[in-house]
């Protein structure tokens, strides 16, 4: 019986841990606000705005870039959704759009770095 209770508690903790923001799990605290970041793309700078809460990323907007529509801009949109879904920039580049992917992730990381400094 005790083993069953322990297993149930452990399963509940694992489920709860999956619901937490990666920022909370990693012990990172942000100053809430809207931050801008820039990354170096294939055809020029990629600029994003990141809305941040204490726990992590709430929203991202791509506000400027000179990348091609496909695959560059499409890759950045795909990564935007993944960053919002996972709360992390620890993602692989999209195949065929490596520079654009890295630039987008670099821009988001730059914005998050500003949110940590305040």
ZAMAR-205865 format. One record per atom (N, C-alpha, C, O, CB): residue number from 1; residue in three letters; y, z negated, x. Coordinates in nm, 4 decimals. Atoms other than C-alpha are relative to their C-alpha. Glycine has a CB too. Layout:
# ZAMAR-205865
   seq   type         c2         c3         c1
   NUM    ALA          Y          Z          X
...
***
This chain:
# ZAMAR-205865
   seq   type         c2         c3         c1
     1    UNK    -0.1194     0.0000     0.0826
     1    UNK     0.0000     0.0000     0.0000
     1    UNK     0.1261     0.0000     0.0872
     1    UNK     0.2211     0.0735     0.0604
     1    UNK    -0.0003    -0.1213    -0.0940
     2    UNK    -0.1164     0.0063    -0.0891
     2    UNK     0.2419    -0.0909     0.2823
     2    UNK     0.0222     0.1341     0.0691
     2    UNK     0.1360     0.1760     0.0901
     2    UNK    -0.0182    -0.1115     0.1049
     3    UNK    -0.0115    -0.1299    -0.0661
     3    UNK     0.1678     0.2388     0.4522
     3    UNK     0.0633     0.1016    -0.0947
     3    UNK     0.1474     0.1812    -0.0530
     3    UNK    -0.1384     0.0497     0.0478
     4    UNK    -0.0560    -0.0915     0.0986
     4    UNK     0.2474     0.4296     0.1328
     4    UNK     0.1493    -0.0245    -0.0179
     4    UNK     0.2263     0.0709    -0.0293
     4    UNK    -0.0725    -0.0148    -0.1339
     5    UNK    -0.1416     0.0343     0.0129
     5    UNK     0.5803     0.2454     0.0993
     5    UNK     0.0768     0.0475     0.1231
     5    UNK     0.1865     0.1020     0.1099
     5    UNK     0.0180    -0.1525    -0.0193
     6    UNK    -0.0645    -0.0453    -0.1237
     6    UNK     0.6661     0.3186     0.4647
     6    UNK     0.0149     0.1516     0.0027
     6    UNK     0.1196     0.2034     0.0415
     6    UNK    -0.0802    -0.0465     0.1219
     7    UNK    -0.0047    -0.1457     0.0017
     7    UNK     0.5826     0.6860     0.4249
     7    UNK     0.1049     0.0483    -0.0998
     7    UNK     0.1795     0.1421    -0.0716
     7    UNK    -0.1382     0.0583    -0.0348
     8    UNK    -0.0994    -0.0364     0.1018
     8    UNK     0.7923     0.7067     0.1071
     8    UNK     0.1416    -0.0230     0.0508
     8    UNK     0.2284     0.0623     0.0323
     8    UNK    -0.0230    -0.0803    -0.1288
     9    UNK    -0.1324     0.0300    -0.0556
     9    UNK     1.0908     0.5394     0.2773
     9    UNK     0.0369     0.0997     0.1094
     9    UNK     0.1510     0.1456     0.1156
     9    UNK     0.0038    -0.1435     0.0559
    10    UNK    -0.0244    -0.0956    -0.1069
    10    UNK     1.0581     0.7678     0.5784
    10    UNK     0.0334     0.1379    -0.0566
    10    UNK     0.1232     0.2055    -0.0065
    10    UNK    -0.1217     0.0087     0.0922
    11    UNK    -0.0278    -0.1287     0.0637
    11    UNK     1.0482     1.0756     0.3549
    11    UNK     0.1393     0.0006    -0.0626
    11    UNK     0.2112     0.1000    -0.0530
    11    UNK    -0.1061     0.0313    -0.1067
    12    UNK    -0.1335     0.0090     0.0608
    12    UNK     1.3592     0.9562     0.1673
    12    UNK     0.1089     0.0081     0.1066
    12    UNK     0.2111     0.0734     0.0854
    12    UNK     0.0142    -0.1310    -0.0801
    13    UNK    -0.0971    -0.0065    -0.1093
    13    UNK     1.5450     0.9063     0.4961
    13    UNK     0.0133     0.1413     0.0544
    13    UNK     0.1239     0.1866     0.0839
    13    UNK    -0.0400    -0.0951     0.1122
    14    UNK    -0.0047    -0.1389    -0.0489
    14    UNK     1.4522     1.2555     0.6127
    14    UNK     0.0758     0.0890    -0.0976
    14    UNK     0.1531     0.1751    -0.0555
    14    UNK    -0.1428     0.0550     0.0217
    15    UNK    -0.0710    -0.0798     0.1005
    15    UNK     1.5781     1.4048     0.2865
    15    UNK     0.1488    -0.0287     0.0064
    15    UNK     0.2299     0.0638     0.0035
    15    UNK    -0.0540    -0.0288    -0.1415
    16    UNK    -0.1414     0.0370    -0.0098
    16    UNK     1.9052     1.2118     0.3112
    16    UNK     0.0640     0.0550     0.1268
    16    UNK     0.1784     0.1002     0.1232
    16    UNK     0.0153    -0.1516    -0.0039
    17    UNK    -0.0545    -0.0523    -0.1261
    17    UNK     1.9529     1.3160     0.6748
    17    UNK     0.0303     0.1489    -0.0130
    17    UNK     0.1269     0.1973     0.0460
    17    UNK    -0.0989    -0.0245     0.1167
    18    UNK    -0.0235    -0.1415     0.0209
    18    UNK     1.9268     1.6789     0.5658
    18    UNK     0.1241     0.0284    -0.0830
    18    UNK     0.1796     0.1381    -0.0759
    18    UNK    -0.1187     0.0613    -0.0653
    19    UNK    -0.1186    -0.0170     0.0848
    19    UNK     2.2133     1.6271     0.3196
    19    UNK     0.1289    -0.0330     0.0737
    19    UNK     0.2372     0.0012     0.0264
    19    UNK    -0.0114    -0.0871    -0.1235
    20    UNK    -0.1196     0.0388    -0.0733
    20    UNK     2.4521     1.4901     0.5802
    20    UNK     0.0610     0.1178     0.0729
    20    UNK    -0.0091     0.2106     0.1133
    20    UNK    -0.0319    -0.1106     0.0982
    21    UNK    -0.0711    -0.1016    -0.0775
    21    UNK     2.7143     1.7050     0.7469
    21    UNK    -0.0409    -0.0120     0.1465
    21    UNK    -0.0581    -0.1237     0.1953
    21    UNK     0.1546    -0.0149    -0.0160
    22    UNK     0.0326     0.0083    -0.1422
    22    UNK     2.6247     1.7967     1.1080
    22    UNK     0.1019    -0.0812     0.0789
    22    UNK     0.0665    -0.1470     0.1768
    22    UNK    -0.0102     0.1388     0.0585
    23    UNK    -0.1023     0.0800    -0.0673
    23    UNK     2.9550     1.6396     1.2124
    23    UNK    -0.0291    -0.1480    -0.0093
    23    UNK    -0.0101    -0.2217     0.0874
    23    UNK     0.1363     0.0287    -0.0586
    24    UNK     0.0338     0.1412     0.0168
    24    UNK     2.8461     1.3063     1.0699
    24    UNK    -0.1220    -0.0379     0.0825
    24    UNK    -0.1264    -0.1444     0.1441
    24    UNK    -0.0249    -0.0315    -0.1472
    25    UNK     0.1218     0.0274    -0.0764
    25    UNK     2.5036     1.3295     1.2292
    25    UNK     0.0316    -0.0104     0.1487
    25    UNK    -0.0245    -0.0954     0.2179
    25    UNK    -0.1053     0.1095    -0.0245
    26    UNK    -0.0337    -0.0003    -0.1410
    26    UNK     2.6587     1.4055     1.5692
    26    UNK     0.1064    -0.1037     0.0347
    26    UNK     0.1408    -0.1194     0.1519
    26    UNK     0.0469     0.1368     0.0408
    27    UNK    -0.1019     0.1008    -0.0251
    27    UNK     2.9194     1.1304     1.5295
    27    UNK     0.1381     0.0579     0.0275
    27    UNK     0.2220    -0.0087     0.0880
    27    UNK    -0.0414    -0.0847     0.1150
    28    UNK    -0.1292    -0.0644    -0.0217
    28    UNK     3.2113     1.3753     1.5352
    28    UNK     0.0886    -0.0284    -0.1212
    28    UNK     0.0462    -0.0140    -0.2358
    28    UNK    -0.0164     0.1543     0.0232
    29    UNK    -0.0959     0.0235     0.1069
    29    UNK     3.5178     1.2833     1.3345
    29    UNK     0.1186     0.0938     0.0182
    29    UNK     0.1722     0.1070     0.1282
    29    UNK     0.0462    -0.1482    -0.0020
    30    UNK    -0.1112    -0.0935    -0.0040
    30    UNK     3.7876     1.5350     1.2488
    30    UNK     0.1196    -0.0570    -0.0747
    30    UNK     0.1044    -0.1403    -0.1641
    30    UNK    -0.0409     0.1352    -0.0594
    31    UNK    -0.1200     0.0295     0.0762
    31    UNK     4.1453     1.4937     1.1350
    31    UNK     0.0103     0.1087    -0.1074
    31    UNK     0.0224     0.2266    -0.0743
    31    UNK     0.1293    -0.0051     0.0925
    32    UNK    -0.0045    -0.1000     0.1065
    32    UNK     4.1555     1.6643     0.7936
    32    UNK     0.1247     0.0882     0.0096
    32    UNK     0.2333     0.0408     0.0433
    32    UNK    -0.0046    -0.0686    -0.1362
    33    UNK    -0.1125    -0.0934    -0.0021
    33    UNK     4.3756     1.9724     0.7757
    33    UNK    -0.0459     0.1430     0.0164
    33    UNK    -0.1652     0.1733     0.0144
    33    UNK     0.0959    -0.0355     0.1110
    34    UNK     0.0239    -0.1429    -0.0187
    34    UNK     4.4037     2.3453     0.8271
    34    UNK     0.0340     0.0343     0.1450
    34    UNK     0.1464     0.0118     0.1898
    34    UNK     0.0850     0.0865    -0.1007
    35    UNK    -0.0172    -0.0285    -0.1429
    35    UNK     4.3585     2.4621     1.1872
    35    UNK    -0.0280     0.1473     0.0279
    35    UNK    -0.1130     0.2092    -0.0361
    35    UNK    -0.0931    -0.0896     0.0854
    36    UNK     0.0162    -0.1393    -0.0394
    36    UNK     4.3868     2.8029     1.3504
    36    UNK    -0.0653     0.0063     0.1378
    36    UNK    -0.0369    -0.0745     0.2263
    36    UNK     0.1365     0.0736     0.0003
    37    UNK     0.0648    -0.0208    -0.1289
    37    UNK     4.1688     2.9280     1.6323
    37    UNK    -0.0093     0.1484     0.0300
    37    UNK    -0.0099     0.2315    -0.0609
    37    UNK    -0.1395    -0.0640     0.0021
    38    UNK     0.0059    -0.1401    -0.0436
    38    UNK     4.1463     3.2490     1.8338
    38    UNK    -0.1162     0.0191     0.0964
    38    UNK    -0.1437    -0.0658     0.1811
    38    UNK     0.1334     0.0430     0.0668
    39    UNK     0.1057    -0.0397    -0.0913
    39    UNK     3.8570     3.4212     2.0067
    39    UNK     0.0260     0.1411     0.0486
    39    UNK     0.0991     0.2168    -0.0152
    39    UNK    -0.1379    -0.0100    -0.0674
    40    UNK    -0.0214    -0.1324    -0.0595
    40    UNK     3.8447     3.7303     2.2275
    40    UNK    -0.1067     0.0969    -0.0496
    40    UNK    -0.2233     0.0875    -0.0110
    40    UNK    -0.0019    -0.0081     0.1550
    41    UNK     0.0914    -0.0993     0.0559
    41    UNK     3.6876     4.0198     2.0361
    41    UNK    -0.0099     0.1240     0.0865
    41    UNK     0.0546     0.1343     0.1908
    41    UNK     0.0439     0.0386    -0.1388
    42    UNK     0.0202    -0.1249    -0.0734
    42    UNK     3.5762     4.3623     2.1514
    42    UNK     0.1275     0.0839     0.0038
    42    UNK     0.1574     0.1468     0.1053
    42    UNK    -0.1135     0.0806    -0.0631
    43    UNK    -0.1212    -0.0815     0.0088
    43    UNK     3.9005     4.5289     2.0354
    43    UNK     0.1279    -0.0826    -0.0052
    43    UNK     0.2349    -0.0296    -0.0355
    43    UNK    -0.0070     0.0881    -0.1212
    44    UNK    -0.1184     0.0856     0.0034
    44    UNK     4.1366     4.2326     2.0559
    44    UNK    -0.0327    -0.1372    -0.0566
    44    UNK    -0.1493    -0.1693    -0.0797
    44    UNK     0.1105     0.0652    -0.0822
    45    UNK     0.0232     0.1363     0.0467
    45    UNK     4.1842     3.8780     1.9302
    45    UNK    -0.0543    -0.0065    -0.1430
    45    UNK    -0.0204     0.0758    -0.2280
    45    UNK     0.1278    -0.0785     0.0085
    46    UNK     0.0503     0.0333     0.1329
    46    UNK     3.9949     3.7385     1.6304
    46    UNK     0.0610    -0.1356    -0.0339
    46    UNK     0.0428    -0.2322     0.0403
    46    UNK    -0.1600    -0.0027    -0.0056
    47    UNK    -0.0700     0.1223     0.0370
    47    UNK     4.1987     3.4729     1.4472
    47    UNK    -0.0561    -0.0520    -0.1323
    47    UNK    -0.0696     0.0230    -0.2289
    47    UNK     0.1533     0.0247    -0.0108
    48    UNK     0.0522     0.0628     0.1211
    48    UNK     4.0579     3.2290     1.1909
    48    UNK     0.0811    -0.1246    -0.0343
    48    UNK     0.1461    -0.1841     0.0517
    48    UNK    -0.1490    -0.0360     0.0173
    49    UNK    -0.0508     0.1287     0.0448
    49    UNK     4.1845     2.9382     0.9856
    49    UNK    -0.1192    -0.0779    -0.0528
    49    UNK    -0.2006    -0.0259    -0.1291
    49    UNK     0.1126     0.0157    -0.1094
    50    UNK     0.1115     0.0837     0.0411
    50    UNK     3.9449     2.6510     0.9336
    50    UNK     0.0548    -0.1228    -0.0718
    50    UNK     0.1357    -0.1975    -0.0168
    50    UNK    -0.0873    -0.0409     0.1221
    51    UNK    -0.0344     0.1202     0.0761
    51    UNK     3.9888     2.3881     0.6615
    51    UNK    -0.1040    -0.1058     0.0330
    51    UNK    -0.2240    -0.0848     0.0151
    51    UNK     0.0057     0.0285    -0.1553
    52    UNK     0.0897     0.1029    -0.0492
    52    UNK     3.8431     2.0643     0.7927
    52    UNK     0.0221    -0.1311    -0.0764
    52    UNK     0.1357    -0.1694    -0.1040
    52    UNK     0.0203    -0.0212     0.1509
    53    UNK    -0.0054     0.1356     0.0539
    53    UNK     3.7610     1.7300     0.6291
    53    UNK    -0.0460    -0.0937     0.1113
    53    UNK    -0.0806    -0.0475     0.2201
    53    UNK    -0.0893    -0.0154    -0.1301
    54    UNK     0.0482     0.0945    -0.1028
    54    UNK     3.6658     1.4130     0.8183
    54    UNK    -0.1432     0.0325     0.0434
    54    UNK    -0.1793     0.0151     0.1598
    54    UNK     0.0068    -0.1450    -0.0531
    55    UNK     0.1417    -0.0250    -0.0272
    55    UNK     3.3012     1.5171     0.7949
    55    UNK    -0.0279     0.1342     0.0648
    55    UNK    -0.1299     0.1493     0.1320
    55    UNK    -0.0772    -0.0093    -0.1264
    56    UNK     0.0282    -0.1303    -0.0594
    56    UNK     3.3333     1.8804     0.9010
    56    UNK     0.0716     0.1143    -0.0686
    56    UNK     0.1770     0.0958    -0.1294
    56    UNK    -0.1464     0.0257    -0.0023
    57    UNK    -0.0600    -0.1243     0.0471
    57    UNK     3.4074     2.2362     0.7955
    57    UNK    -0.0108     0.0101    -0.1518
    57    UNK    -0.1189    -0.0051    -0.2087
    57    UNK    -0.0672     0.1211     0.0667
    58    UNK    -0.0032    -0.0192     0.1449
    58    UNK     3.5125     2.2913     0.4343
    58    UNK     0.0128     0.1475    -0.0362
    58    UNK    -0.0512     0.1941    -0.1305
    58    UNK     0.1155    -0.0790    -0.0615
    59    UNK    -0.0216    -0.1412     0.0297
    59    UNK     3.6298     2.6542     0.4433
    59    UNK     0.0488     0.0721     0.1251
    59    UNK     0.1074     0.0109     0.2144
    59    UNK     0.1014     0.0171    -0.1156
    60    UNK    -0.0444    -0.0830    -0.1125
    60    UNK     3.6984     2.9395     0.6864
    60    UNK     0.0584     0.1290    -0.0564
    60    UNK     0.0030     0.1887    -0.1486
    60    UNK    -0.1184     0.0303     0.0995
    61    UNK    -0.0597    -0.1290     0.0347
    61    UNK     3.9294     3.2396     0.6522
    61    UNK     0.0227     0.0789     0.1284
    61    UNK     0.0761     0.0262     0.2259
    61    UNK     0.1340    -0.0187    -0.0788
    62    UNK    -0.0303    -0.0888    -0.1119
    62    UNK     3.9421     3.5325     0.8918
    62    UNK     0.1378     0.0583    -0.0304
    62    UNK     0.1535     0.1332    -0.1268
    62    UNK    -0.1110     0.1143     0.0190
    63    UNK    -0.1360    -0.0429     0.0324
    63    UNK     4.3158     3.5997     0.9106
    63    UNK     0.0485     0.1175     0.0842
    63    UNK     0.1540     0.1744     0.0561
    63    UNK     0.0943    -0.1151     0.0171
    64    UNK    -0.0395    -0.1156    -0.0787
    64    UNK     4.3289     3.8689     1.1749
    64    UNK    -0.1070     0.0431     0.0984
    64    UNK    -0.1728    -0.0400     0.1611
    64    UNK     0.1268    -0.0294     0.0735
    65    UNK     0.0908    -0.0573    -0.1001
    65    UNK     4.1144     4.1002     1.3860
    65    UNK     0.0225     0.1504     0.0062
    65    UNK     0.0820     0.2092    -0.0840
    65    UNK    -0.1493    -0.0324    -0.0336
    66    UNK    -0.0065    -0.1458    -0.0153
    66    UNK     4.0952     4.4574     1.5144
    66    UNK    -0.1392     0.0576     0.0214
    66    UNK    -0.1540     0.1668     0.0762
    66    UNK     0.0920     0.0384     0.1177
    67    UNK     0.1378    -0.0451    -0.0158
    67    UNK     3.7169     4.4872     1.5087
    67    UNK    -0.0295     0.1124    -0.0998
    67    UNK     0.0402     0.1268    -0.2002
    67    UNK    -0.0990    -0.1180    -0.0195
    68    UNK     0.0415    -0.1052     0.0928
    68    UNK     3.5437     4.7828     1.3440
    68    UNK    -0.0540    -0.0636    -0.1280
    68    UNK    -0.1011    -0.1773    -0.1271
    68    UNK    -0.1071     0.0925     0.0650
    69    UNK     0.0494     0.0509     0.1276
    69    UNK     3.4477     4.7433     0.9789
    69    UNK    -0.1495    -0.0312     0.0095
    69    UNK    -0.1964    -0.1360    -0.0349
    69    UNK     0.0268     0.1019    -0.1129
    70    UNK     0.1426     0.0212    -0.0215
    70    UNK     3.0824     4.7861     1.0696
    70    UNK    -0.0335     0.0396     0.1424
    70    UNK     0.0005     0.1512     0.1819
    70    UNK    -0.0854     0.0807    -0.1018
    71    UNK     0.0645     0.1249     0.0373
    71    UNK     2.9216     4.6190     1.2524
    71    UNK     0.0876    -0.1242     0.0197
    71    UNK     0.0496    -0.2327    -0.0243
    71    UNK    -0.1254    -0.0155     0.0787
    72    UNK    -0.0795     0.1165    -0.0389
    72    UNK     3.2050     4.3914     1.3761
    72    UNK     0.0422    -0.0909    -0.1135
    72    UNK     0.0057    -0.2084    -0.1151
    72    UNK     0.1199     0.0451     0.0699
    73    UNK    -0.0504     0.0822     0.1101
    73    UNK     3.3744     4.2707     1.0568
    73    UNK    -0.1140    -0.0497    -0.0887
    73    UNK    -0.1111    -0.1627    -0.1374
    73    UNK     0.1008     0.0794    -0.0838
    74    UNK     0.1153     0.0401     0.0810
    74    UNK     3.0454     4.2656     0.8668
    74    UNK    -0.0740    -0.1167     0.0649
    74    UNK    -0.1190    -0.2084    -0.0038
    74    UNK    -0.0958     0.1189    -0.0199
    75    UNK     0.0668     0.1087    -0.0731
    75    UNK     2.8924     4.0441     1.1365
    75    UNK     0.0785    -0.1296    -0.0123
    75    UNK     0.0203    -0.2368    -0.0284
    75    UNK    -0.0173     0.0369     0.1483
    76    UNK    -0.0823     0.1207     0.0114
    76    UNK     3.1865     3.8040     1.1205
    76    UNK    -0.0117    -0.0611    -0.1393
    76    UNK    -0.0152    -0.1834    -0.1527
    76    UNK     0.1470     0.0321     0.0313
    77    UNK     0.0165     0.0509     0.1366
    77    UNK     3.1522     3.7750     0.7414
    77    UNK    -0.1361    -0.0694    -0.0161
    77    UNK    -0.1468    -0.1734    -0.0810
    77    UNK     0.0137     0.1154    -0.1025
    78    UNK     0.1332     0.0598     0.0055
    78    UNK     2.7807     3.7051     0.7798
    78    UNK    -0.0006    -0.1366     0.0708
    78    UNK    -0.0570    -0.2336     0.0200
    78    UNK    -0.1044     0.0949     0.0644
    79    UNK    -0.0065     0.1255    -0.0740
    79    UNK     2.8493     3.4373     1.0409
    79    UNK     0.0850    -0.1033    -0.0718
    79    UNK     0.0539    -0.2223    -0.0676
    79    UNK     0.0547     0.0238     0.1390
    80    UNK    -0.0842     0.0912     0.0773
    80    UNK     3.1251     3.2860     0.8261
    80    UNK    -0.0848    -0.0745    -0.1027
    80    UNK    -0.0747    -0.1966    -0.1152
    80    UNK     0.1148     0.0770    -0.0699
    81    UNK     0.0878     0.0621     0.1003
    81    UNK     2.8697     3.2222     0.5502
    81    UNK    -0.0987    -0.0967     0.0650
    81    UNK    -0.1246    -0.2046     0.0118
    81    UNK    -0.0766     0.1081    -0.0784
    82    UNK     0.0967     0.0862    -0.0684
    82    UNK     2.6196     3.0778     0.7981
    82    UNK     0.0649    -0.1273     0.0535
    82    UNK     0.0054    -0.2348     0.0469
    82    UNK    -0.0661     0.0759     0.1142
    83    UNK    -0.0708     0.1186    -0.0502
    83    UNK     2.8771     2.8435     0.9548
    83    UNK     0.0296    -0.0952    -0.1158
    83    UNK     0.0129    -0.2164    -0.1021
    83    UNK     0.1321     0.0405     0.0724
    84    UNK    -0.0259     0.0849     0.1162
    84    UNK     2.9763     2.7174     0.6091
    84    UNK    -0.1280    -0.0655    -0.0509
    84    UNK    -0.1272    -0.1814    -0.0925
    84    UNK     0.0648     0.0816    -0.1117
    85    UNK     0.1283     0.0507     0.0482
    85    UNK     2.6116     2.6755     0.5137
    85    UNK    -0.0556    -0.1093     0.0910
    85    UNK    -0.1053    -0.2112     0.0431
    85    UNK    -0.1003     0.1139    -0.0112
    86    UNK     0.0604     0.0933    -0.0949
    86    UNK     2.5042     2.4945     0.8305
    86    UNK     0.0984    -0.1045     0.0522
    86    UNK     0.0572    -0.2107     0.0988
    86    UNK    -0.0581     0.0763     0.1160
    87    UNK    -0.0999     0.0912    -0.0547
    87    UNK     2.8333     2.3287     0.9296
    87    UNK     0.0037     0.0014     0.1516
    87    UNK     0.0559    -0.0909     0.2141
    87    UNK    -0.0263    -0.1397    -0.0482
    88    UNK     0.0111    -0.0070    -0.1454
    88    UNK     2.7703     2.4423     1.2859
    88    UNK     0.0330     0.1397     0.0507
    88    UNK     0.0144     0.2390    -0.0196
    88    UNK    -0.1405    -0.0404     0.0449
    89    UNK    -0.0222    -0.1290    -0.0661
    89    UNK     2.8747     2.7168     1.5260
    89    UNK    -0.1121     0.0314     0.0993
    89    UNK    -0.1034     0.1282     0.1748
    89    UNK     0.1356     0.0002     0.0721
    90    UNK     0.1136    -0.0201    -0.0897
    90    UNK     2.5467     2.6884     1.7145
    90    UNK    -0.0927     0.1055    -0.0613
    90    UNK    -0.2026     0.0753    -0.1078
    90    UNK    -0.0768    -0.1346     0.0249
    91    UNK     0.0717    -0.1107     0.0625
    91    UNK     2.4305     3.0287     1.5923
    91    UNK    -0.0125     0.1155     0.0990
    91    UNK     0.0657     0.1269     0.1933
    91    UNK     0.0720     0.0464    -0.1293
    92    UNK     0.0169    -0.1195    -0.0821
    92    UNK     2.3025     3.3480     1.7505
    92    UNK     0.0968     0.1085    -0.0459
    92    UNK     0.1364     0.1127    -0.1624
    92    UNK    -0.1458     0.0509    -0.0066
    93    UNK    -0.0841    -0.1147     0.0322
    93    UNK     2.5207     3.6582     1.7645
    93    UNK    -0.0787     0.0977    -0.0871
    93    UNK    -0.2013     0.1050    -0.0786
    93    UNK     0.0504     0.0699     0.1292
    94    UNK     0.0625    -0.1030     0.0831
    94    UNK     2.4504     3.9329     1.5116
    94    UNK    -0.0290     0.1207     0.0889
    94    UNK     0.0580     0.1670     0.1625
    94    UNK     0.0920     0.0397    -0.1217
    95    UNK     0.0404    -0.1136    -0.0820
    95    UNK     2.2586     4.2173     1.6749
    95    UNK     0.0886     0.1205    -0.0262
    95    UNK     0.1118     0.1568    -0.1415
    95    UNK    -0.1458     0.0356    -0.0264
    96    UNK    -0.0867    -0.1159     0.0109
    96    UNK     2.4832     4.5155     1.7436
    96    UNK     0.1473    -0.0349    -0.0075
    96    UNK     0.2330     0.0532    -0.0011
    96    UNK    -0.0378     0.0791    -0.1193
    97    UNK    -0.1395     0.0442     0.0098
    97    UNK     2.8002     4.3065     1.7124
    97    UNK     0.0191    -0.1274     0.0825
    97    UNK     0.0805    -0.2240     0.0372
    97    UNK     0.0404    -0.0245    -0.1489
    98    UNK    -0.0016     0.1191    -0.0847
    98    UNK     2.7682     4.0620     1.9987
    98    UNK     0.1412    -0.0479     0.0310
    98    UNK     0.1695    -0.1670     0.0183
    98    UNK    -0.0733     0.0278     0.1288
    99    UNK    -0.1364     0.0408    -0.0352
    99    UNK     3.1345     4.0630     2.1050
    99    UNK     0.0745    -0.0558    -0.1217
    99    UNK     0.1412    -0.1589    -0.1123
    99    UNK     0.0775     0.1189     0.0592
   100    UNK    -0.0661     0.0462     0.1222
   100    UNK     3.2636     4.0283     1.7494
   100    UNK    -0.0559    -0.1350    -0.0448
   100    UNK     0.0187    -0.2237    -0.0863
   100    UNK    -0.0162     0.1037    -0.1122
   101    UNK     0.0646     0.1265     0.0380
   101    UNK     3.0123     3.7529     1.6755
   101    UNK     0.0482    -0.1143     0.0875
   101    UNK     0.0863    -0.2204     0.0380
   101    UNK    -0.1526     0.0122     0.0096
   102    UNK    -0.0441     0.1046    -0.0929
   102    UNK     3.1026     3.5566     1.9859
   102    UNK     0.1472    -0.0339    -0.0204
   102    UNK     0.1863    -0.1504    -0.0126
   102    UNK    -0.0238     0.0439     0.1447
   103    UNK    -0.1428     0.0227     0.0218
   103    UNK     3.4737     3.6015     1.9177
   103    UNK     0.0228    -0.0860    -0.1240
   103    UNK     0.1046    -0.1780    -0.1215
   103    UNK     0.0744     0.1339    -0.0139
   104    UNK    -0.0137     0.0786     0.1227
   104    UNK     3.4392     3.4660     1.5641
   104    UNK    -0.0403    -0.1450     0.0242
   104    UNK     0.0332    -0.2369    -0.0118
   104    UNK    -0.0854     0.0607    -0.1129
   105    UNK     0.0477     0.1364    -0.0257
   105    UNK     3.2353     3.1641     1.6747
   105    UNK     0.0937    -0.0743     0.0958
   105    UNK     0.1180    -0.1938     0.0790
   105    UNK    -0.1427     0.0034     0.0580
   106    UNK    -0.0959     0.0574    -0.0944
   106    UNK     3.4766     3.1027     1.9640
   106    UNK     0.1279    -0.0427    -0.0729
   106    UNK     0.1838    -0.1485    -0.0439
   106    UNK     0.0332     0.1015     0.1119
   107    UNK    -0.1209     0.0319     0.0762
   107    UNK     3.7706     3.1092     1.7219
   107    UNK    -0.0214    -0.1240    -0.0867
   107    UNK     0.0659    -0.2106    -0.0937
   107    UNK     0.0412     0.1197    -0.0879
   108    UNK     0.0305     0.1182     0.0820
   108    UNK     3.6040     2.8581     1.4876
   108    UNK    -0.0082    -0.1244     0.0881
   108    UNK     0.0430    -0.2300     0.0513
   108    UNK    -0.1330     0.0197    -0.0778
   109    UNK     0.0097     0.1139    -0.0921
   109    UNK     3.5221     2.6318     1.7834
   109    UNK     0.1376    -0.0431     0.0501
   109    UNK     0.1624    -0.1625     0.0666
   109    UNK    -0.0901     0.0353     0.1190
   110    UNK    -0.1356     0.0321    -0.0447
   110    UNK     3.8847     2.6520     1.9025
   110    UNK     0.0751    -0.0773    -0.1087
   110    UNK     0.1475    -0.1724    -0.0792
   110    UNK     0.0769     0.1291     0.0370
   111    UNK    -0.0644     0.0704     0.1115
   111    UNK     4.0066     2.5452     1.5581
   111    UNK    -0.0570    -0.1412    -0.0134
   111    UNK     0.0179    -0.2362    -0.0357
   111    UNK    -0.0189     0.0784    -0.1324
   112    UNK     0.0619     0.1314     0.0099
   112    UNK     3.7564     2.2584     1.5482
   112    UNK     0.0433    -0.0919     0.1138
   112    UNK     0.0580    -0.2126     0.0944
   112    UNK    -0.1511     0.0137    -0.0008
   113    UNK    -0.0470     0.0793    -0.1145
   113    UNK     3.8669     2.1436     1.8940
   113    UNK     0.1379    -0.0583    -0.0298
   113    UNK     0.1666    -0.1722     0.0072
   113    UNK     0.0048     0.0866     0.1288
   114    UNK    -0.1315     0.0502     0.0388
   114    UNK     4.2211     2.1125     1.7591
   114    UNK    -0.0117    -0.1135    -0.1007
   114    UNK     0.0645    -0.2101    -0.0960
   114    UNK     0.0849     0.1126    -0.0580
   115    UNK     0.0213     0.1036     0.1027
   115    UNK     4.0933     1.9077     1.4656
   115    UNK    -0.0505    -0.1303     0.0616
   115    UNK    -0.0268    -0.2377     0.0062
   115    UNK    -0.0999     0.0495    -0.1059
   116    UNK     0.0496     0.1194    -0.0685
   116    UNK     3.9245     1.6660     1.7085
   116    UNK     0.1092    -0.0662     0.0833
   116    UNK     0.1027    -0.1868     0.1069
   116    UNK    -0.1188     0.0356     0.0889
   117    UNK    -0.1036     0.0543    -0.0897
   117    UNK     4.2358     1.6197     1.9258
   117    UNK     0.0980    -0.0899    -0.0710
   117    UNK     0.1536    -0.1809    -0.0094
   117    UNK     0.0754     0.1119     0.0661
   118    UNK    -0.1043     0.0757     0.0707
   118    UNK     4.4608     1.4769     1.6565
   118    UNK    -0.0421    -0.1416    -0.0292
   118    UNK     0.0345    -0.2179    -0.0880
   118    UNK     0.0366     0.0685    -0.1289
***
